[in-house]
Structures are given as structure tokens and as C-alpha cells.
Amino acid sequence: MARTANRGTQDLCTFRNVLRWNLGKYIQLSKEDMKKAAEETDNSYSVKNQSMLLDDFQLTYADEFLSGETYIDDGCTGTDTNREDF
């Protein structure tokens, strides 16, 4: 006869596989964007604002990322692939 005394009392171990990403935050402010920012009072083109937006994104989804490297190309054209942090 099968034992029934321990039925339903086993500890079930569940493992959750969590996929975590390395985050690369790339900030680029071209010379054209710098001209636009100088003409407008809006500061949305600045490297500082781009950095704050990306930092907020990283904090919002912090459990999904292992790290967050920041790469900044300030004053470089987007058509040139020989940028320092590209």
C-alpha cells in the first residue's frame, strides 16, 4: 500500500530564469543639434538632458539590466562612423 501521510507536503522549488541585459547608453549631440539648441530656449537637445532621460529609463527597469555604460559623442556628426565612443 502506498504511503499517504506525506502527500502534498513536499517543498516545490521553482527556479526563475531571469534574462538580464548589459545596457549601453549612447548620447550624441551633433553640431547641427547644437545650432538648433542655441536658436531655441528649449534644452531638449543637450547631452545633460539625454543622460537624465537614459538614467531614468535605467532606474525604471533596473531589474532588467546588469550594468549601464554611457558613451558620449558631443559635437560629432552622425554620418561619421569614426566617432570616439561610437
N, CA, C and O atoms as CSV, one atom per row, in Angstrom:
chain,resi,resn,atom,element,x,y,z
A,1,MET,N,N,0.838,-1.162,0.000
A,1,MET,CA,C,0.000,0.000,0.000
A,1,MET,C,C,0.898,1.244,0.000
A,1,MET,O,O,1.917,1.265,0.689
A,2,ALA,N,N,0.534,2.263,-0.754
A,2,ALA,CA,C,1.312,3.500,-0.857
A,2,ALA,C,C,1.111,4.361,0.374
A,2,ALA,O,O,0.023,4.400,0.948
A,3,ARG,N,N,2.181,5.059,0.777
A,3,ARG,CA,C,2.078,5.957,1.935
A,3,ARG,C,C,1.354,7.238,1.524
A,3,ARG,O,O,1.634,7.784,0.457
A,4,THR,N,N,0.473,7.702,2.315
A,4,THR,CA,C,-0.279,8.925,2.025
A,4,THR,C,C,-0.014,10.021,3.042
A,4,THR,O,O,-0.542,11.125,2.907
A,5,ALA,N,N,0.792,9.740,4.058
A,5,ALA,CA,C,0.998,10.690,5.135
A,5,ALA,C,C,1.735,11.953,4.668
A,5,ALA,O,O,1.438,13.043,5.156
A,6,ASN,N,N,2.658,11.835,3.765
A,6,ASN,CA,C,3.451,12.985,3.317
A,6,ASN,C,C,2.955,13.601,2.015
A,6,ASN,O,O,3.594,14.491,1.455
A,7,ARG,N,N,1.874,13.144,1.568
A,7,ARG,CA,C,1.362,13.651,0.300
A,7,ARG,C,C,0.992,15.124,0.423
A,7,ARG,O,O,0.263,15.505,1.339
A,8,GLY,N,N,1.497,15.966,-0.505
A,8,GLY,CA,C,1.156,17.377,-0.528
A,8,GLY,C,C,2.031,18.238,0.355
A,8,GLY,O,O,1.823,19.449,0.427
A,9,THR,N,N,3.003,17.652,1.028
A,9,THR,CA,C,3.849,18.448,1.911
A,9,THR,C,C,5.252,18.656,1.338
A,9,THR,O,O,6.106,19.241,2.004
A,10,GLN,N,N,5.491,18.202,0.156
A,10,GLN,CA,C,6.818,18.383,-0.440
A,10,GLN,C,C,7.035,19.846,-0.771
A,10,GLN,O,O,6.128,20.528,-1.250
A,11,ASP,N,N,8.265,20.331,-0.507
A,11,ASP,CA,C,8.616,21.688,-0.901
A,11,ASP,C,C,8.915,21.694,-2.384
A,11,ASP,O,O,9.782,20.965,-2.866
A,12,LEU,N,N,8.210,22.496,-3.069
A,12,LEU,CA,C,8.444,22.607,-4.503
A,12,LEU,C,C,9.387,23.771,-4.748
A,12,LEU,O,O,9.083,24.914,-4.406
A,13,CYS,N,N,10.505,23.481,-5.329
A,13,CYS,CA,C,11.481,24.518,-5.657
A,13,CYS,C,C,11.224,24.977,-7.080
A,13,CYS,O,O,11.234,24.175,-8.014
A,14,THR,N,N,11.002,26.232,-7.234
A,14,THR,CA,C,10.831,26.776,-8.572
A,14,THR,C,C,11.968,27.743,-8.838
A,14,THR,O,O,12.293,28.600,-8.015
A,15,PHE,N,N,12.541,27.588,-9.966
A,15,PHE,CA,C,13.634,28.464,-10.370
A,15,PHE,C,C,13.134,29.368,-11.477
A,15,PHE,O,O,12.485,28.939,-12.431
A,16,ARG,N,N,13.459,30.620,-11.313
A,16,ARG,CA,C,13.027,31.601,-12.307
A,16,ARG,C,C,14.258,32.063,-13.062
A,16,ARG,O,O,15.154,32.683,-12.490
A,17,ASN,N,N,14.294,31.762,-14.331
A,17,ASN,CA,C,15.401,32.226,-15.162
A,17,ASN,C,C,15.144,33.672,-15.540
A,17,ASN,O,O,14.147,33.999,-16.183
A,18,VAL,N,N,16.053,34.519,-15.134
A,18,VAL,CA,C,15.904,35.942,-15.404
A,18,VAL,C,C,16.947,36.340,-16.435
A,18,VAL,O,O,18.145,36.139,-16.235
A,19,LEU,N,N,16.490,36.895,-17.516
A,19,LEU,CA,C,17.374,37.379,-18.564
A,19,LEU,C,C,17.701,38.830,-18.261
A,19,LEU,O,O,16.806,39.675,-18.223
A,20,ARG,N,N,18.976,39.124,-18.045
A,20,ARG,CA,C,19.393,40.487,-17.727
A,20,ARG,C,C,20.341,40.956,-18.812
A,20,ARG,O,O,21.154,40.185,-19.321
A,21,TRP,N,N,20.231,42.204,-19.152
A,21,TRP,CA,C,20.957,42.784,-20.263
A,21,TRP,C,C,22.049,43.741,-19.779
A,21,TRP,O,O,21.950,44.318,-18.696
A,22,ASN,N,N,23.078,43.895,-20.588
A,22,ASN,CA,C,24.044,44.974,-20.401
A,22,ASN,C,C,23.516,46.158,-21.183
A,22,ASN,O,O,23.221,46.042,-22.373
A,23,LEU,N,N,23.396,47.285,-20.524
A,23,LEU,CA,C,22.815,48.467,-21.158
A,23,LEU,C,C,23.923,49.394,-21.621
A,23,LEU,O,O,24.814,49.742,-20.847
A,24,GLY,N,N,23.867,49.788,-22.864
A,24,GLY,CA,C,24.784,50.788,-23.397
A,24,GLY,C,C,23.996,52.049,-23.702
A,24,GLY,O,O,23.129,52.052,-24.576
A,25,LYS,N,N,24.296,53.114,-22.984
A,25,LYS,CA,C,23.589,54.382,-23.183
A,25,LYS,C,C,24.450,55.251,-24.091
A,25,LYS,O,O,25.524,55.708,-23.699
A,26,TYR,N,N,23.966,55.471,-25.302
A,26,TYR,CA,C,24.715,56.250,-26.284
A,26,TYR,C,C,24.077,57.628,-26.426
A,26,TYR,O,O,22.891,57.752,-26.734
A,27,ILE,N,N,24.885,58.660,-26.196
A,27,ILE,CA,C,24.418,60.042,-26.278
A,27,ILE,C,C,25.201,60.741,-27.370
A,27,ILE,O,O,26.431,60.702,-27.390
A,28,GLN,N,N,24.485,61.379,-28.273
A,28,GLN,CA,C,25.150,62.060,-29.369
A,28,GLN,C,C,24.486,63.404,-29.595
A,28,GLN,O,O,23.269,63.491,-29.757
A,29,LEU,N,N,25.288,64.439,-29.603
A,29,LEU,CA,C,24.801,65.777,-29.896
A,29,LEU,C,C,25.634,66.305,-31.058
A,29,LEU,O,O,26.804,66.651,-30.895
A,30,SER,N,N,25.020,66.358,-32.213
A,30,SER,CA,C,25.750,66.780,-33.403
A,30,SER,C,C,25.892,68.299,-33.440
A,30,SER,O,O,25.254,69.016,-32.670
A,31,LYS,N,N,26.722,68.764,-34.331
A,31,LYS,CA,C,26.902,70.203,-34.497
A,31,LYS,C,C,25.601,70.860,-34.928
A,31,LYS,O,O,25.307,71.988,-34.531
A,32,GLU,N,N,24.820,70.154,-35.745
A,32,GLU,CA,C,23.523,70.682,-36.191
A,32,GLU,C,C,22.567,70.818,-35.008
A,32,GLU,O,O,21.846,71.811,-34.903
A,33,ASP,N,N,22.557,69.825,-34.116
A,33,ASP,CA,C,21.707,69.889,-32.931
A,33,ASP,C,C,22.138,71.020,-32.002
A,33,ASP,O,O,21.299,71.665,-31.374
A,34,MET,N,N,23.448,71.260,-31.916
A,34,MET,CA,C,23.934,72.348,-31.071
A,34,MET,C,C,23.451,73.689,-31.610
A,34,MET,O,O,23.130,74.589,-30.834
A,35,LYS,N,N,23.396,73.834,-32.944
A,35,LYS,CA,C,22.883,75.074,-33.551
A,35,LYS,C,C,21.398,75.250,-33.225
A,35,LYS,O,O,20.956,76.351,-32.897
A,36,LYS,N,N,20.638,74.165,-33.318
A,36,LYS,CA,C,19.203,74.229,-33.013
A,36,LYS,C,C,18.978,74.620,-31.557
A,36,LYS,O,O,18.114,75.441,-31.251
A,37,ALA,N,N,19.764,74.024,-30.663
A,37,ALA,CA,C,19.615,74.319,-29.234
A,37,ALA,C,C,19.967,75.769,-28.934
A,37,ALA,O,O,19.367,76.380,-28.049
A,38,ALA,N,N,20.931,76.327,-29.659
A,38,ALA,CA,C,21.322,77.721,-29.442
A,38,ALA,C,C,20.222,78.672,-29.906
A,38,ALA,O,O,20.034,79.741,-29.326
A,39,GLU,N,N,19.490,78.276,-30.963
A,39,GLU,CA,C,18.424,79.120,-31.507
A,39,GLU,C,C,17.167,79.075,-30.641
A,39,GLU,O,O,16.406,80.042,-30.598
A,40,GLU,N,N,16.950,77.963,-29.958
A,40,GLU,CA,C,15.733,77.779,-29.164
A,40,GLU,C,C,16.059,77.909,-27.685
A,40,GLU,O,O,17.208,77.763,-27.267
A,41,THR,N,N,15.044,78.182,-26.919
A,41,THR,CA,C,15.237,78.199,-25.469
A,41,THR,C,C,15.043,76.808,-24.892
A,41,THR,O,O,15.347,76.568,-23.723
A,42,ASP,N,N,14.536,75.888,-25.708
A,42,ASP,CA,C,14.336,74.509,-25.289
A,42,ASP,C,C,15.692,73.826,-25.112
A,42,ASP,O,O,16.572,73.951,-25.964
A,43,ASN,N,N,15.849,73.121,-24.026
A,43,ASN,CA,C,17.116,72.479,-23.705
A,43,ASN,C,C,17.081,70.983,-24.029
A,43,ASN,O,O,17.921,70.230,-23.536
A,44,SER,N,N,16.118,70.541,-24.853
A,44,SER,CA,C,15.911,69.114,-25.085
A,44,SER,C,C,17.038,68.455,-25.875
A,44,SER,O,O,17.135,67.228,-25.891
A,45,TYR,N,N,17.876,69.229,-26.520
A,45,TYR,CA,C,18.942,68.651,-27.327
A,45,TYR,C,C,20.215,68.398,-26.523
A,45,TYR,O,O,21.145,67.781,-27.043
A,46,SER,N,N,20.284,68.845,-25.298
A,46,SER,CA,C,21.541,68.804,-24.558
A,46,SER,C,C,21.929,67.392,-24.146
A,46,SER,O,O,21.085,66.515,-23.965
A,47,VAL,N,N,23.225,67.206,-24.008
A,47,VAL,CA,C,23.772,65.933,-23.549
A,47,VAL,C,C,23.268,65.641,-22.136
A,47,VAL,O,O,22.967,64.493,-21.807
A,48,LYS,N,N,23.179,66.663,-21.316
A,48,LYS,CA,C,22.713,66.504,-19.940
A,48,LYS,C,C,21.294,65.934,-19.905
A,48,LYS,O,O,21.009,65.016,-19.136
A,49,ASN,N,N,20.408,66.483,-20.740
A,49,ASN,CA,C,19.018,66.010,-20.757
A,49,ASN,C,C,18.916,64.595,-21.311
A,49,ASN,O,O,18.127,63.791,-20.816
A,50,GLN,N,N,19.706,64.287,-22.334
A,50,GLN,CA,C,19.702,62.926,-22.865
A,50,GLN,C,C,20.171,61.948,-21.790
A,50,GLN,O,O,19.612,60.861,-21.641
A,51,SER,N,N,21.193,62.340,-21.049
A,51,SER,CA,C,21.725,61.494,-19.985
A,51,SER,C,C,20.682,61.273,-18.890
A,51,SER,O,O,20.520,60.153,-18.403
A,52,MET,N,N,19.976,62.333,-18.502
A,52,MET,CA,C,18.942,62.201,-17.471
A,52,MET,C,C,17.818,61.284,-17.932
A,52,MET,O,O,17.329,60.477,-17.142
A,53,LEU,N,N,17.398,61.388,-19.188
A,53,LEU,CA,C,16.353,60.515,-19.718
A,53,LEU,C,C,16.788,59.058,-19.693
A,53,LEU,O,O,16.017,58.183,-19.297
A,54,LEU,N,N,18.021,58.795,-20.116
A,54,LEU,CA,C,18.516,57.427,-20.132
A,54,LEU,C,C,18.710,56.875,-18.722
A,54,LEU,O,O,18.463,55.693,-18.481
A,55,ASP,N,N,19.148,57.718,-17.793
A,55,ASP,CA,C,19.290,57.293,-16.400
A,55,ASP,C,C,17.931,56.956,-15.791
A,55,ASP,O,O,17.801,55.974,-15.060
A,56,ASP,N,N,16.923,57.767,-16.092
A,56,ASP,CA,C,15.563,57.488,-15.609
A,56,ASP,C,C,15.054,56.157,-16.161
A,56,ASP,O,O,14.427,55.379,-15.442
A,57,PHE,N,N,15.329,55.900,-17.445
A,57,PHE,CA,C,14.930,54.636,-18.060
A,57,PHE,C,C,15.603,53.468,-17.352
A,57,PHE,O,O,14.962,52.463,-17.047
A,58,GLN,N,N,16.915,53.609,-17.091
A,58,GLN,CA,C,17.650,52.547,-16.418
A,58,GLN,C,C,17.099,52.297,-15.018
A,58,GLN,O,O,16.977,51.145,-14.604
A,59,LEU,N,N,16.765,53.355,-14.285
A,59,LEU,CA,C,16.213,53.193,-12.940
A,59,LEU,C,C,14.819,52.554,-12.971
A,59,LEU,O,O,14.479,51.755,-12.099
A,60,THR,N,N,14.031,52.905,-13.965
A,60,THR,CA,C,12.687,52.349,-14.095
A,60,THR,C,C,12.730,50.840,-14.320
A,60,THR,O,O,11.908,50.101,-13.778
A,61,TYR,N,N,13.686,50.393,-15.117
A,61,TYR,CA,C,13.802,48.979,-15.453
A,61,TYR,C,C,15.090,48.384,-14.877
A,61,TYR,O,O,15.730,47.555,-15.524
A,62,ALA,N,N,15.471,48.799,-13.674
A,62,ALA,CA,C,16.747,48.417,-13.059
A,62,ALA,C,C,16.912,46.904,-12.926
A,62,ALA,O,O,18.024,46.388,-13.045
A,63,ASP,N,N,15.827,46.202,-12.682
A,63,ASP,CA,C,15.934,44.755,-12.501
A,63,ASP,C,C,16.207,44.012,-13.802
A,63,ASP,O,O,16.471,42.809,-13.776
A,64,GLU,N,N,16.150,44.696,-14.929
A,64,GLU,CA,C,16.396,44.053,-16.221
A,64,GLU,C,C,17.824,44.236,-16.726
A,64,GLU,O,O,18.214,43.623,-17.720
A,65,PHE,N,N,18.616,45.087,-16.038
A,65,PHE,CA,C,19.953,45.399,-16.532
A,65,PHE,C,C,21.027,45.023,-15.524
A,65,PHE,O,O,20.852,45.186,-14.316
A,66,LEU,N,N,22.144,44.515,-16.040
A,66,LEU,CA,C,23.301,44.214,-15.204
A,66,LEU,C,C,24.143,45.460,-14.981
A,66,LEU,O,O,24.597,45.724,-13.867
A,67,SER,N,N,24.346,46.216,-16.039
A,67,SER,CA,C,25.188,47.407,-15.958
A,67,SER,C,C,24.698,48.435,-16.967
A,67,SER,O,O,23.856,48.138,-17.814
A,68,GLY,N,N,25.228,49.632,-16.866
A,68,GLY,CA,C,24.847,50.693,-17.789
A,68,GLY,C,C,26.030,51.566,-18.148
A,68,GLY,O,O,26.317,52.542,-17.455
A,69,GLU,N,N,26.712,51.228,-19.214
A,69,GLU,CA,C,27.827,52.039,-19.697
A,69,GLU,C,C,27.284,53.226,-20.486
A,69,GLU,O,O,26.307,53.090,-21.223
A,70,THR,N,N,27.907,54.376,-20.334
A,70,THR,CA,C,27.488,55.566,-21.060
A,70,THR,C,C,28.573,55.956,-22.052
A,70,THR,O,O,29.749,56.059,-21.703
A,71,TYR,N,N,28.155,56.170,-23.294
A,71,TYR,CA,C,29.056,56.589,-24.362
A,71,TYR,C,C,28.560,57.929,-24.881
A,71,TYR,O,O,27.383,58.068,-25.216
A,72,ILE,N,N,29.444,58.916,-24.951
A,72,ILE,CA,C,29.042,60.264,-25.349
A,72,ILE,C,C,29.892,60.751,-26.511
A,72,ILE,O,O,31.120,60.765,-26.436
A,73,ASP,N,N,29.230,61.146,-27.574
A,73,ASP,CA,C,29.872,61.816,-28.700
A,73,ASP,C,C,29.233,63.191,-28.815
A,73,ASP,O,O,28.140,63.328,-29.364
A,74,ASP,N,N,29.903,64.192,-28.305
A,74,ASP,CA,C,29.372,65.541,-28.258
A,74,ASP,C,C,29.982,66.362,-29.392
A,74,ASP,O,O,31.203,66.482,-29.489
A,75,GLY,N,N,29.145,66.915,-30.234
A,75,GLY,CA,C,29.610,67.777,-31.312
A,75,GLY,C,C,30.120,67.032,-32.521
A,75,GLY,O,O,30.823,67.620,-33.344
A,76,CYS,N,N,29.792,65.750,-32.663
A,76,CYS,CA,C,30.211,64.955,-33.821
A,76,CYS,C,C,29.019,64.752,-34.741
A,76,CYS,O,O,27.877,64.667,-34.289
A,77,THR,N,N,29.291,64.676,-36.007
A,77,THR,CA,C,28.216,64.442,-36.962
A,77,THR,C,C,27.808,62.972,-36.941
A,77,THR,O,O,28.650,62.095,-36.746
A,78,GLY,N,N,26.543,62.706,-37.138
A,78,GLY,CA,C,26.037,61.340,-37.129
A,78,GLY,C,C,26.406,60.537,-38.355
A,78,GLY,O,O,26.260,59.314,-38.354
A,79,THR,N,N,26.878,61.185,-39.395
A,79,THR,CA,C,27.241,60.460,-40.608
A,79,THR,C,C,28.671,59.947,-40.581
A,79,THR,O,O,29.062,59.190,-41.469
A,80,ASP,N,N,29.460,60.334,-39.592
A,80,ASP,CA,C,30.847,59.899,-39.473
A,80,ASP,C,C,30.924,58.735,-38.489
A,80,ASP,O,O,30.566,58.891,-37.322
A,81,THR,N,N,31.383,57.577,-38.941
A,81,THR,CA,C,31.486,56.417,-38.053
A,81,THR,C,C,32.810,56.398,-37.296
A,81,THR,O,O,33.045,55.479,-36.511
A,82,ASN,N,N,33.660,57.361,-37.502
A,82,ASN,CA,C,34.913,57.439,-36.763
A,82,ASN,C,C,34.773,58.323,-35.523
A,82,ASN,O,O,35.664,59.109,-35.204
A,83,ARG,N,N,33.651,58.184,-34.838
A,83,ARG,CA,C,33.434,58.945,-33.608
A,83,ARG,C,C,34.071,58.178,-32.452
A,83,ARG,O,O,34.130,56.949,-32.464
A,84,GLU,N,N,34.538,58.910,-31.471
A,84,GLU,CA,C,35.296,58.330,-30.368
A,84,GLU,C,C,34.539,57.224,-29.626
A,84,GLU,O,O,35.096,56.149,-29.405
A,85,ASP,N,N,33.304,57.462,-29.246
A,85,ASP,CA,C,32.536,56.492,-28.461
A,85,ASP,C,C,31.516,55.711,-29.269
A,85,ASP,O,O,30.677,55.024,-28.688
A,86,PHE,N,N,31.562,55.795,-30.590
A,86,PHE,CA,C,30.580,55.104,-31.440
A,86,PHE,C,C,30.793,53.613,-31.364
A,86,PHE,O,O,30.069,52.853,-32.007
